[in-house]
C-alpha cells in the first residue's frame, strides 16, 4: 500500500468512526456508520447520522409556501429514516390510491358475449397454446372494437377478426370471421396450389380501414419468404 492509500483509509476511519457519546444509550451503536450504507438498511430505526437539511432549497421553498406545506399531494419527508422505510410508506399510499379504482372498475366489468374457440382434453397435464397474437384496435369513428388473433395447429394460415360494438347492447354483422391466406399471393396460375402456402407471423391494424400482416411461406425449406402485406378491411 502506498502512503496515499493509508492516509485515505485513516481519513475515512477518522470521519466516520469517531466516538459519539450522544449515542452511548443506544445498544450497539457507539460509533457513526458510513453515511451511504445507513440509507440502504431495511430497518425502521432512525438513522445514526441523519442528513443536514439546513440551507436545502427545496425545504426552504416548502417552508415558505403556505399551500404546498399542507398539500396532501406531497409525500411527507422522514429525514431520520432510511430509504427502505420511505419506500414502504410510499407503497402503502400508492396501494391505497389504487384500491378504490380497482374496486369500482372490477364491479363495472361484466361478460358481454361468450364464444367457444376450441376444446382441449381434460386429461392433458399441460394445455397447448392454441391462441396467439391478440391485437386490439378501437375504431372511434364507427364505435367498434376489434381483436385480431390466430389459432395454431389446424388453422395456421388463417387470421381471425372479432368485432364488437363499444355499446354492448348493440351487435354488429359478422361478429367473428376468418381470413385465409393460403396461396392467394401466387404470381401465376401455373404454380401448384401447395407450392406457395402462407401463414401469418404477425398482424396489426394500420388504421381504421387497413390491416398490416407479416406472412411467411409454410413450406419446409431454406430461405423462406417473408412478406409484408396491407389488406383493406372491407
N, C-alpha and C positions, 0 to 999 in steps of 0.2 A: 504493500500500500504506500502511496505517496503521502507526503505531509499534507497535501491539499485534501486527500481523502479523509485523513484522520481529523483534520480541522472541521470538515463538513459534518462528520458523524458527531463530533464533540459539540458543535453548534446546535445540531438537531436535538441532542440529549439535553443540552442546557435550556433550549427554548421550550421543549415540550414535557420535560420530566422534572422540572423544579418542584421542590416540596411545596404543597399547598395546604397550610394549616387550616384554612376555612373548610377543607374537605375531610378533615380527620374524623368527623362524626359520621361520615358515610362509609359503610363497610366495604373494604377492599378498594377504595378509590382515594388513595392518599396522594396520587400524582396526576397531573394533567395528561390526557391521552393525546395521541396525534389528532389534529383538528379535522382532518378529512374523514378518517375512519369512523369517528364517532357518529357522523351523519348516516352511515350505512348500517349501523347495528339495528337489528329488528327487536327493539326494546321500547317499552313505554316510559322508561326512566328519563329524567331530564338530562340534557347534555352536560358533560363535565365542563366544557369550555364553550358556552353559548357565544354566538357572534355579536360583535359590537355594531349596533344599528344606528349609532349616533352619526348624523350627517347624511344618512341614506335619503336620496332624493325622493324615492317612492313613498317611504314612511312619512316624510315631511309633507309631501303632497296630500296623502290621505288625512293626515292630522289637521291640515288646514282646510280640508274640503268638508263642509257640513253635510252634503248629500252623500258623498261616497263613504264617509266614515261609518254610516249606519246602513249602507246598502247591503241587502241580502244576496246580491249577485256576486259579491266578492268573497272568496274563501278566507276564513279567518287565518291569521298568521300565528304560528306557535314557535317563537324564537328559541324556546327551551327544549324543543323536541326534535327527534331525528326525522329523516325523510321517510322512513318506513311508517312512522306514526302518522305523518301528514298524508301519505298515500292511502292508508286505511281510512282516515277521515274523509278524504275526497271520494273514495269508492262508495262509502256509505251514503254520501249526499247524492252521488250520481244514481245509485240503485234506487234511492227514494224518489228521485225525479222521474225515472223510467217506469216505476211500478204502476202509477196511475194510468199513463197512456197504454201500457201493456194490458191492463185490465179492461179498459174501455174498448181498445181495438179487438181484443180477444172475444169479448161478448158480442161485438158487432159482426164478426165473421160467421157466415153460415154457408152451407153447401147449396150451390145453385143447380148443379147437374152432376150426374154420375155416369161415366162411360166405362165399360169393360174393354180394356185394350188387349189383354192376353191372360191366360191362366197357366199356373205352374203347379207341379205336383206337390202335394203337402208333405210327401215323404222325403223330398230332397233336403239335404243338410244346408246347402247354400243355394239361394235362388240366383240364377244367372242374370246379368244386367241386360235387359232387353229394350229398355227405354233410354234413348240417347239424344243429346243435342237440343235440349229445350231452349228456345229463344223466344222472348216475349216482345210484343210490339203493340202499342196503343195508337190507333188511328183516331185522333181527336176530331177530325172533320166528320167522320161517319159514326163516331162513338162506338167503335168496335175494337175489341181486344183480341189479338192473335197469339197463338202459340205454335211455333214450328218445332217439330221433333221427328226423329226417325226411330224405326223399330228394327232391331238387329235380327240376324238369322234369316227368317223366311222372307222378309221384305227389305233386303238391304239396298235395293235400287229405288225405293220409294221414299218420299218425304211427305209427312202428314201436316196438314194445316187445320188447326182448330180455331173456330171463330165463335166469339160470344159477344153479345151486346153488353155495354157497360151498365145499362139498366137491366138488371137481372129479370125483371118482369117481362121483357121483350125478347123475342127469339129472332134468329137470322136464318136465311136459307143456306143449305149446305153447311151445317154447323161443323162438320168434320169431313174432310176429303183428302185423298192421296194423289200425289203426282208421281208417276213412274217415269224414270229417265230412260232406262233400258238402252236401246240403240238409236234413239231419235236423233242423235248427232252424226249418224253415218253420212259420209260425203256422197255416196253413190248407191244406186240400187244393187250394184254388183257385190257389195260387201255382204257377207253372210250375217244373219241376224244375231249370231252368237259371238262374232269376232270383235265387236266394239260395244260391249255392255258396260254401263257406267253405274257407279254407286256414289252416294253423297257423303263427303267428308265433313262439310260444314255448311250452314245456311243461316243467313241473317236478312232482315228487311233492310233494303237500301233506302226506300222511302215508302209512302203510303201505297204506291201502286206497283212497286218493284221488289222482287226477292232476288238476292245475290246468293249463288250456291257455288261451292267448290266441289268438283267431281273428279273421280279417278276411274281409270279402267279397272274392271274387275278380273281381267284375265291374269293368271299367274305367270308373269314374265318380267324380265328386267326392263327398266326404263318405262314404267307405267306412266301413261299420260295424265297430267293434271290440267283441268280446265276450269276457268272462271266464267260462269255464265250468269247473265241477268235475265230473269224471267218476269214478264208482266203478270201481275196477279190476276188479271182478267182471263 
